[in-house]
């Protein structure tokens, strides 16, 4: 075994001081350092993250360069950043979907908290960071994702049995809204709704997804129970607003996922503050700090707080959500931070090994 040079040791120590803000771990502790190569004065470093990071990679390379210069005296290094997204474990006894590595459920205890807007921007944010992403609109009674994604028409079926997902902004999308008229009410009982959800999920030809984001209807009823019992969910995100009533219902959603052993990736606090477009005055219309309090009490992360902003609503209604209509804006960056943090938390969970085991078939001979 070749001896490690003093410079190599200094570089490793320097990398141990660089914190990944999405994991709250150093690059060394997070096992993100794949290779350190030192040849004379030439230094190259390979980093691999378990979550999508294409847009953020530039910031990370700057952080590493500064640490190398400060702690190791290295002023010129070739730094490569890539991501490697793997499938993570799901509920016991639930079979993982083919061509879908991870399913993330976005839920809320009550309606009107901006869950669908958060879901679509989360999916777009993951895609903007380099992941292959799908979006399933599980709200059978009130599908909103076709309009938010700027999609219309009906999905095609190449074999007469399954559906091809509709696609825009590099996100594969499926919704009951593609199969009915926009103004047609869905007057269905619970069993029909849950059957429709299972068909939309299982009969769609998802194409090699890293993440499938499921936009759930509010509450803890039939749809949520079906998702918890039959859909292989890797993690859930709870969306709330700061006021007490929303937090009360959000806690119910959180406890539901805990009971069915679906990990909670974190809480998103929507409409956390309003800044007047005329005078710039900031006001906490729905209260302050509720999302952080809820997250702290549950021992989970507050993934981010989003403002009550007219532009978010207008952009979603127009079919060009914030992440694609204003990608360099501060709100889009908040959505991307939330997406990276959620995916990073997911990357720390147990890996799914089901594909490694041989299938045992018993037959009479």
Buried (B, 14 or more C-beta within 10 A) or exposed (E): EEEEEEBBEBBBEBBBEBBBBBBEBBBBEBEBBEEBEBEEEEBEBBBBBBBBBBBBBEEBBEBBBEBBBEBBEBEEBEBEBEBEBEBBBBBEEBEBBEBBBBBBBBBBBBBEBBBBBBBBBBBBBBBBBBBBBBBBBBBBEBBBBBBBBBBEEEBEEEEEEEBBBBBBBBBBBBBBBBBBEEEEEBEBEEEEBBEBBBBBBEEBBBEEBBBBBBBBBBBBEBBBBBBBEBBBBBBBBBBBBBBEEBBEBBBBBBEBBBEBEBBBBBBBBBBBBBEEEEEEEEEBEBBBBBBBBBBEEBEBBBBBBBBBBEBBEEBBEEBBBBBBBBBEBEBBBBBBBBBBBBBBBBBBBEEBEEEEEEEEEEEEE
